[in-house]
Amino acid sequence: MIYLIPDTNQWIYLANSKDPSTENFQEGNHFLLLDKLSNIIQQGDIVILINDIIEAEWKRNRNTAEELIKTLKKAKESKLNEFKKMKTEYPKSSAEIDIILKSIEDKFDDDIEKNELHIARVEALLNSSEKYPISRDVKADVTDWAIGKKAPFIGNKKNSSADAAILFGALEYINSKATVTWSEAKEYPKAYFISANTTDFASPTNKNEIHPDLKPLLDKVGMKYSRSLPYALREVDQHLLDEAEMLRLEREMYEWEMKMEEEANRNTAACLICTPDEENEGLNNIHFGPGFEITYDVSNIDPNQLELPFTDLDSMVAHSVQIQAGFCEWCSAYHIKCSCGEIICTEELSHEETIDCENCGMLFQKVVIYEGNNQYNSSIVLPRKNV
């Protein structure tokens, strides 16, 4: 039995239904990789290990994958309407336009079906994976490692905490799977930690080897490092992927990894409340999700109260605004990112309390709703004061 421990980006790549090299919704190399991985799992040769961090990343990125499907559906509707309009303008070409319409509809339906199936398959793979915990000891080790500025916390690293916890948790789990031989020596199952983030995890002199800071930890349980999932699969079974396939998949994953790193840097910030270490070595990061729209809290509008008829001013005020939101990885404090880019912490606001953006002046309000059974749900809205 061989254990594979992919980091978060390896999983996000598998879940991404958009080909990063072409920006098209076509069957890309990540579809091929999922096929290969699923086949070898069904054969019983390997087990994928996951944890709460990976599951959270999947849930966060599943919405993004579904948004791509929604985009496809909107594009389909727009394109079909365009050609239907042409039918009224050129009635003599109606038959030819119908053929084009059918072709467009079939193409979009095929792309939509592929992506829906792909998402379902990735989720099924996650659900069938073996789960290990991230213990308190692991969290403490990650903290000490970050403060000590050891790999992967070398330099200004914003996104190393999650992957470090995945690795340290896996090391603890593999250690628990050790068996004792007749000579009373410990024997560990074969395992691979997989991360394309060679800057953080690989040796500076050899990208195929683990960083010297981490090597003693992996050597202790016999764990190996692999720079990519294709490379690890070929290590497990050389017949599973030929060298050309492996190199092609690795190249695409590297390009995608760079795009993900750029995106993460744009959407990561330090918590405004807690400081777990003096130099903010990435332990209290907030990873902001996709943007969403917030509007005025209409629940606070009294329907019996007459509003001033200044409808001509409506175009001068914002009735909705796009923001992003995220939680601190250390203290779980809720933060939002204003449409102007300013980071605002709303964690300590009470019900209906407001806070303004220091950069653009936009006013935000926290609304807390009691849902029963001592359960409360809070949301951020635009207060009427913005009008």
C-alpha positions in Angstrom: 0.0 0.0 0.0 1.3 3.4 -1.0 0.0 6.7 0.5 -0.1 9.9 -1.5 -0.4 13.3 0.2 -1.2 16.0 -2.3 -1.0 19.6 -1.1 -3.9 22.0 -1.6 -2.9 23.2 -5.1 -2.7 19.7 -6.4 -6.3 19.2 -5.4 -7.5 22.6 -6.6 -5.9 21.8 -10.0 -7.9 18.5 -10.2 -11.0 20.4 -9.2 -10.5 23.1 -11.8 -12.7 22.5 -14.8 -11.0 25.2 -16.9 -7.9 24.4 -18.8 -5.3 26.9 -17.5 -3.1 26.7 -20.6 -5.9 27.5 -23.1 -8.5 29.3 -20.9 -11.1 27.2 -22.7 -13.6 24.8 -21.2 -12.1 21.9 -23.2 -11.0 18.5 -22.0 -7.5 19.4 -20.7 -4.6 17.5 -19.2 -6.2 17.7 -15.7 -9.0 15.4 -17.0 -6.5 12.9 -18.1 -4.7 13.0 -14.8 -7.9 12.4 -12.9 -8.6 9.4 -15.1 -5.1 7.9 -14.3 -5.4 8.6 -10.6 -8.9 7.1 -10.3 -7.8 3.9 -12.1 -4.9 3.2 -9.9 -7.0 3.9 -6.8 -9.6 1.4 -8.0 -6.8 -1.2 -8.4 -6.0 -0.8 -4.7 -2.4 0.2 -5.2 -2.6 3.6 -3.6 -4.6 5.5 -1.0 -5.0 9.3 -1.1 -4.8 11.0 2.3 -6.8 14.2 3.0 -7.7 16.3 6.0 -10.0 19.2 7.0 -7.8 21.8 5.3 -8.1 20.0 1.9 -11.8 19.5 2.4 -12.2 23.3 3.1 -10.2 24.2 0.0 -12.4 21.9 -2.1 -15.6 23.5 -0.8 -14.2 27.0 -1.4 -13.1 26.1 -5.0 -16.1 24.0 -5.8 -18.2 27.2 -5.9 -15.7 28.6 -8.4 -15.9 25.5 -10.6 -19.7 25.8 -10.5 -19.5 29.5 -11.5 -17.6 28.4 -14.6 -20.6 26.2 -15.5 -22.9 29.1 -14.9 -20.7 31.2 -17.2 -21.0 28.6 -19.9 -24.8 28.5 -19.6 -24.9 32.3 -19.9 -22.6 32.3 -22.9 -24.8 29.6 -24.5 -27.9 31.6 -24.1 -26.3 34.8 -25.4 -24.9 33.1 -28.5 -28.2 31.3 -29.3 -30.1 34.6 -28.9 -27.6 36.2 -31.3 -28.4 33.7 -34.0 -32.1 33.7 -33.4 -32.1 37.4 -34.0 -30.3 36.7 -37.3 -33.1 34.4 -38.3 -35.6 37.3 -38.2 -33.2 39.5 -40.1 -32.4 36.9 -42.8 -35.5 34.7 -43.1 -34.2 33.2 -46.4 -31.3 31.7 -44.5 -33.4 30.3 -41.7 -32.6 26.6 -42.5 -28.8 27.2 -42.5 -29.0 29.3 -39.3 -30.9 26.4 -37.6 -28.0 24.1 -38.4 -25.6 26.5 -36.8 -27.9 26.9 -33.8 -28.0 23.2 -33.3 -24.2 22.9 -33.6 -23.7 25.7 -31.0 -26.2 24.2 -28.6 -24.6 20.7 -28.8 -21.1 22.1 -28.3 -22.1 24.1 -25.2 -24.1 21.2 -23.8 -21.2 18.9 -24.2 -18.8 21.3 -22.4 -21.3 21.8 -19.6 -21.8 18.1 -19.1 -18.0 17.4 -19.1 -17.5 20.0 -16.4 -20.4 18.8 -14.3 -19.2 15.3 -14.5 -15.6 16.3 -13.6 -16.7 18.1 -10.5 -18.7 15.1 -9.4 -15.8 12.8 -10.0 -13.4 15.0 -8.0 -15.9 15.1 -5.1 -16.3 11.3 -5.2 -12.5 10.9 -5.1 -12.3 13.2 -2.0 -15.1 11.3 -0.3 -13.4 8.0 -0.9 -10.0 9.2 0.4 -8.6 8.4 3.9 -8.8 11.2 6.3 -6.2 12.1 9.0 -6.5 14.7 11.7 -4.5 17.9 12.2 -3.7 17.6 15.9 -2.8 20.2 18.5 0.7 19.0 18.4 0.9 19.4 14.7 -0.4 23.0 14.9 2.1 23.7 17.6 4.9 22.3 15.4 3.8 24.4 12.5 3.9 27.5 14.7 7.4 26.7 16.0 8.6 26.0 12.5 7.3 29.3 11.2 8.8 31.3 14.0 12.1 29.5 13.4 11.9 30.5 9.7 12.5 27.0 8.4 11.1 25.7 5.1 8.5 26.3 3.9 8.4 29.5 6.0 11.5 31.1 4.4 11.2 34.7 3.4 7.8 36.5 3.1 5.6 33.5 2.7 1.8 34.1 2.7 0.4 30.7 2.0 2.7 28.2 3.7 0.8 27.4 6.9 -1.9 25.2 5.3 0.6 23.1 3.3 2.9 22.8 6.3 0.0 21.6 8.4 -0.8 19.0 5.6 2.8 17.8 5.6 3.3 17.7 9.4 -0.1 16.0 9.9 0.8 13.4 7.3 4.1 12.7 9.0 2.3 12.1 12.3 -0.2 9.9 10.6 2.4 7.8 8.7 4.3 7.4 12.0 1.1 6.0 13.6 0.9 3.4 10.8 4.3 1.9 11.6 4.6 -1.8 12.2 7.3 -3.6 14.3 9.3 -6.2 12.5 10.7 -9.4 14.1 13.9 -7.5 14.8 11.9 -4.9 16.7 12.7 -2.3 14.0 9.9 0.1 12.9 8.7 -0.3 9.3 6.7 2.5 7.8 4.3 2.4 4.8 5.5 3.9 1.6 4.3 7.5 1.3 4.8 10.5 -1.0 4.2 14.2 -0.1 3.4 16.0 -3.3 3.8 19.7 -3.9 4.7 21.7 -7.0 5.7 24.5 -4.8 9.4 23.8 -5.2 10.4 27.2 -3.9 9.1 26.4 -0.5 9.5 22.7 -0.2 12.3 21.6 -2.5 16.1 21.7 -2.1 17.5 25.0 -3.5 20.0 22.9 -5.5 17.7 20.1 -6.6 14.0 20.6 -7.3 13.4 16.8 -7.1 14.6 16.6 -3.4 13.0 17.8 -0.3 14.4 21.0 1.4 17.2 20.2 3.9 15.2 21.7 6.7 12.5 19.1 6.1 14.6 16.1 5.1 15.2 14.7 8.6 11.4 14.7 9.3 10.6 12.8 6.1 13.6 10.4 6.5 12.4 9.5 10.0 9.2 7.8 8.6 10.6 7.0 5.1 8.4 9.5 3.3 9.5 10.7 -0.1 8.9 14.1 -1.8 7.5 14.5 -5.3 7.2 17.8 -7.2 4.0 16.8 -8.9 1.2 14.3 -9.0 2.2 13.0 -12.4 5.7 12.5 -11.2 4.5 10.6 -8.1 2.2 8.4 -10.2 5.1 7.5 -12.5 7.2 6.6 -9.4 4.4 4.3 -8.3 3.9 2.7 -11.7 6.1 3.5 -14.7 3.6 2.0 -17.1 0.8 4.4 -15.8 2.3 7.4 -17.6 5.0 7.5 -20.2 7.7 10.1 -19.9 6.2 12.4 -22.5 2.8 12.4 -20.8 4.4 13.1 -17.4 6.5 16.0 -18.7 3.4 17.5 -20.5 1.3 17.3 -17.4 4.1 18.7 -15.2 4.5 21.6 -17.5 0.9 22.5 -17.4 0.7 22.1 -13.6 3.7 24.3 -13.2 2.1 27.1 -15.3 -1.1 26.7 -13.4 0.8 26.8 -10.1 2.3 30.1 -11.0 -1.1 31.6 -11.8 -2.5 30.2 -8.5 0.4 31.8 -6.6 -0.2 35.2 -8.2 -3.9 34.9 -7.4 -3.2 33.9 -3.8 -0.9 36.8 -3.2 -3.6 39.2 -4.5 -6.2 37.7 -2.2 -4.2 37.1 1.0 -3.7 39.6 3.9 -2.7 39.5 7.5 -5.3 39.5 10.3 -6.0 43.0 11.7 -6.6 41.6 15.2 -4.2 38.8 16.2 -0.4 38.6 16.0 0.6 35.0 16.8 4.3 35.8 16.1 6.1 39.1 16.1 7.0 39.1 12.4 3.6 37.8 11.0 5.2 34.8 9.3 2.0 33.8 7.7 0.2 32.1 10.6 -2.6 34.7 10.8 -3.4 35.0 7.1 -6.8 35.6 5.6 -7.5 34.1 2.2 -10.2 36.0 0.5 -12.7 34.1 -1.6 -14.4 35.1 -4.9 -16.1 38.5 -4.9 -19.9 38.7 -4.1 -22.5 41.4 -4.1 -24.0 43.0 -1.0 -27.0 45.3 -0.9 -28.9 47.5 1.5 -30.5 45.7 4.5 -34.1 45.9 3.4 -35.3 44.2 6.6 -34.6 47.4 8.5 -36.9 49.5 6.2 -40.2 50.4 7.8 -42.9 49.9 5.1 -45.2 52.3 7.0 -42.6 55.1 6.9 -42.8 57.5 4.0 -39.5 57.9 2.1 -38.5 61.2 0.5 -39.2 61.1 -3.2 -35.7 61.9 -4.3 -35.6 59.2 -7.0 -33.6 61.4 -9.2 -30.7 60.9 -6.8 -30.8 57.1 -7.2 -28.1 57.2 -9.9 -25.8 59.0 -7.6 -25.6 56.3 -4.9 -24.4 52.7 -4.9 -27.3 50.3 -4.1 -24.9 47.4 -4.2 -21.1 46.8 -4.0 -18.8 43.9 -4.7 -16.7 42.7 -1.8 -14.6 39.7 -0.8 -14.6 37.9 2.6 -12.4 35.6 4.6 -11.5 34.3 8.0 -8.2 34.5 9.8 -6.5 31.1 9.9 -5.3 31.6 13.4 -8.1 33.4 15.4 -11.0 32.9 12.8 -11.8 36.7 12.8 -14.0 37.7 9.9 -12.7 40.3 7.5 -13.9 41.8 4.3 -12.1 43.4 1.4 -13.8 46.6 0.1 -14.2 47.1 -3.6 -11.5 49.7 -3.3 -9.1 47.0 -1.9 -9.1 48.1 1.7 -9.1 45.4 4.3 -11.7 45.8 7.1 -12.2 43.5 10.2 -15.9 43.2 11.2 -15.5 40.5 13.8 -16.0 42.8 16.9 -19.0 44.7 15.5 -22.3 44.2 17.3 -25.7 43.9 15.7 -26.4 46.9 13.4 -23.1 48.6 14.3 -21.4 50.2 11.3 -17.8 50.7 10.2 -16.5 52.8 7.4 -13.8 52.1 4.8 -10.9 54.4 5.7 -9.9 54.5 2.0 -13.1 55.2 0.1 -15.6 56.1 2.8 -18.0 53.3 2.0 -20.1 52.4 5.1 -20.7 48.7 6.1 -23.1 47.3 8.7 -23.2 44.0 10.6 -26.6 42.4 10.9 -27.0 39.4 13.3 -30.0 37.1 13.0 -31.1 34.6 15.7 -32.0 31.3 14.0 -33.0 29.3 17.1 -31.3 26.7 19.3 -28.7 29.3 20.3 -27.6 29.7 16.7 -26.8 33.1 15.3 -26.0 34.1 11.7 -24.3 37.4 10.8 -23.9 39.1 7.5 -22.5 42.4 6.2 -24.8 44.8 4.4 -24.9 48.4 3.2 -26.7 50.6 5.7 -29.2 53.1 4.5 -26.9 55.9 5.7 -24.9 55.4 2.5 -27.9 57.0 0.7 
